[in-house]
């Protein structure tokens, strides 16, 4: 298949470049959204065919394949910027494609506010999860461009940022950029949560100050279980355990038995690229995790409550790093479950207080032919020594 993908503005009197206007008469099949058709139909040849782009992409590309000649597709802004050019590459990887881009919406909003955008980080929550935005905020990107949708609106973004204490940003909302009702408005987050924006909008987030994040969160800054202040993986042990997991080179981290959430939260702060899934059986730990995530500005941790052995693990991304914070006396069964999904060179770390736990972990992982690292023993204050054990799947 051959595609010619043309990015256009949102202006009512949409003006196409000469190079684009000259190629249109020699083509018959055109495609785009209904709004795009209203903007460009004056340029199309008399006996053209138009294919509407709606939600069902596999069906759309089946329609495209029914035609022998090239398909001319109109898209908003820059089709290579979270746009239809990427959709073509996904659904028709072998296609020939020629792209004529226009400015994307984030660029237009920067232009409207005289913002230099060489260092701008672009993210999208349009039909996507919060992951890209969460990671960029944890990294404290100085300027962020955000593509929104009908659910993840500027107000919803501001609400989420306030919930997780990202108060060191100001928001610029661009609406109907290039259209009849185009506006650009600067908001404090507290004001943005009550604002209803035009359906066509995008957002720029400007960092107003840099928050100080220590390498390692002091233990007393975590909310803990009532009457059990020592039920937390202490900071030196936490940081060493995460180091043993080699998380900078990993993609998905599972924290089994998260309790206060300290290990997951520390990992989220230090390695914002990670997808983190945290498991816990005790119901009282659920709100505790939520409170600590909000306190330490670490959204995006997937929390799973219930017995790990009864949980359907297929619904979660498979880990390449696992921290075992609790196993309920069923360590062998736990490692057996993990072994099925852990890839080669995947790592497991366990903190052992008792010699019995250390010996059991060593015996079980050796039986599964894992490579064991030298144990690390740490004693914090007057607490019992902890042995940090690391096993890597061959």
Buried (B, 14 or more C-beta within 10 A) or exposed (E): BEBBBBBBBBEEEBEBEEEBEEBBEEBBBBBBBEBBBEBBEEBBEEEBEBBEBEEEBEEBBEBBEEBEEBBBBBBBBBBBBBBBBEBBBEBBEEBEBEBBBBBBBBBBBBBBBEBEBEEBBBBBBBEBEBBBBBBBBBEBBBBBBBBBBEEBBBBBBBBBBBEBBBBBBBBBBBBBBBBEEBBBBEBEBEEBBEBEBBEBBBBBBBBEEEEEEEEBBEBEEBBBBEEEEEBBBBBBBBBBBBBBBBBEEBBBBBBBBBBBBBBBBBBBBBBBEBBBBBBBBBEEBBEBBBBBBBBBBBBBBBBBBEEBEEBEBEEBBBBBBBBBBBBEEEBBBBBEBBBEBBEEEBBBBBBBEEEEBBEBBBEBBEEBEBEEBEBBEBEEEEEEEBBBBBBBBE
